[in-house]
Amino acid sequence: MNQDDRGLATRLLHGRGANPLGAVAAPIFDTASFAMADMAAHKRTVEDPSVHDYYSRVRNPTVAALESTLASIESAPRALAFASGMAAITTALLALGRRGGHFIASDQLFVNSREWLAHDLPDFGCEVTFVDLTDPTALEAAFRPTTRAVFFEEFTNPLLDVLDIEAIVAITHDHDALAVVDNTFATPVLIRPLELGADIVIHSATKYLAGHGRVLAGALAGSGPAMDAIAVMRRRLGTIITPHNAAAVMEGMSTLELRVDRASATALRLAELADAHDATSTVNYPGLPSAPAHELARRLTGGHRFGGMLSFALLRPERKAAVYDAFTRFIRATSLGDVVSLVDSVDDPNVLRLSVGIESADDLLVDLEKALDAAL
Ligand SMILES: Cc1ncc(COP(=O)(O)O)c(C=O)c1O
């Protein structure tokens, strides 16, 4: 863990460090390659490609500025930025799983992560066991001598279950494996998994970190030989982020804490409204005192904000389309973590998921009430 004791908002704004030219906004180094000073510099680069900026598939100063900010906010010695969240996940698991590795994965994962683990990784010679990570006995029983890592989202997508990072990390480390956490939903504002003992934290930076729905981006932070292996795999696969998108993510991150604060406050009010409405059978929001994972969420987050993601099940699944169609301020779209509010129809036949943006809360409350009325 790094020793940066500045507040999160300061790290979000100044984590990239000083710019040698004094540029206040991060300059975009929009170039594929960089000139070599002489043959000696060329030789040094061939020996160790990580020492110089020489080719933007390997290193780039704009990407490095983003990575330094990411490392700072996730309390990590090192971070790597990727072309998308899936680029981060696939590159990391390929690097960790090489030569017949076994993974334990949460049985509640974002659909593409689950499909990659279930269908693609086995084709690359890896084995995967899906486990209900709320059950420590099931986790214990799943380890093998070849287990490399346990992969999970601590706020799950789309049901907003909360997993106990510290308990999972303790069992994982007993078996000499790595705990790899997808922190996309919670963001470093709510939870910083590395401070709770996890080894690697991953983000779809497309979501809250970038925050404006404009770019695809991924991020990963951690320490040790695993990060070296992932950096080499990223270089070979070419899954690094572009300099332009790196600058867009940095710009988004500068307001991350403000946006998550605002979205959390509105999401709690929306969850209370949905909970009290006759159309819903269940409301999944860890900030509701009645939520099964509320106490755990309080412990992990510090207890005063619970994020902008919520989902709910309808009593009458046959009215799901009518509710979805009735929203006028929530935009019907996939993705999440944007400044605008989004409603998404997830796999489950009676569940809708909301990503709460930063619009005026009263407008969103009116919109949700009207949409739920369409289910009655
Ligand atoms: C929890 C989670 N992880 C990873 C991803 C993948 O990110 P991306 O779409 O940036 O590849 C998503 C996308 O929705 C997600 O919700």
Ligand as a Chemical Component Dictionary entry (heavy atoms), coordinates in Angstrom:
data_LIG
# 
_chem_comp.id                   LIG 
_chem_comp.type                 NON-POLYMER 
_chem_comp.pdbx_formal_charge   0 
_chem_comp.three_letter_code    LIG 
# 
loop_
_chem_comp_atom.comp_id 
_chem_comp_atom.atom_id 
_chem_comp_atom.alt_atom_id 
_chem_comp_atom.type_symbol 
_chem_comp_atom.charge 
_chem_comp_atom.model_Cartn_x 
_chem_comp_atom.model_Cartn_y 
_chem_comp_atom.model_Cartn_z 
_chem_comp_atom.pdbx_ordinal 
LIG C1 C1 C 0 -18.847 -4.701 -13.129 1  
LIG C2 C2 C 0 -18.335 -4.563 -14.524 2  
LIG N1 N1 N 0 -17.090 -4.972 -14.815 3  
LIG C3 C3 C 0 -16.578 -4.869 -16.064 4  
LIG C4 C4 C 0 -17.316 -4.348 -17.098 5  
LIG C5 C5 C 0 -16.731 -4.287 -18.479 6  
LIG O1 O1 O 0 -16.328 -2.988 -18.784 7  
LIG P1 P1 P 0 -16.220 -2.390 -20.274 8  
LIG O2 O2 O 0 -17.605 -2.294 -20.811 9  
LIG O3 O3 O 0 -15.530 -1.080 -20.062 10 
LIG O4 O4 O 0 -15.384 -3.339 -21.063 11 
LIG C6 C6 C 0 -18.617 -3.893 -16.840 12 
LIG C7 C7 C 0 -19.435 -3.335 -17.930 13 
LIG O5 O5 O 0 -20.620 -3.105 -17.781 14 
LIG C8 C8 C 0 -19.145 -4.013 -15.518 15 
LIG O6 O6 O 0 -20.393 -3.612 -15.210 16 
# 
loop_
_chem_comp_bond.comp_id 
_chem_comp_bond.atom_id_1 
_chem_comp_bond.atom_id_2 
_chem_comp_bond.value_order 
_chem_comp_bond.pdbx_ordinal 
LIG C1 C2 SING 1  
LIG C2 N1 SING 2  
LIG C2 C8 DOUB 3  
LIG N1 C3 DOUB 4  
LIG C3 C4 SING 5  
LIG C4 C5 SING 6  
LIG C4 C6 DOUB 7  
LIG C5 O1 SING 8  
LIG O1 P1 SING 9  
LIG P1 O2 DOUB 10 
LIG P1 O3 SING 11 
LIG P1 O4 SING 12 
LIG C6 C7 SING 13 
LIG C6 C8 SING 14 
LIG C7 O5 DOUB 15 
LIG C8 O6 SING 16 
# 
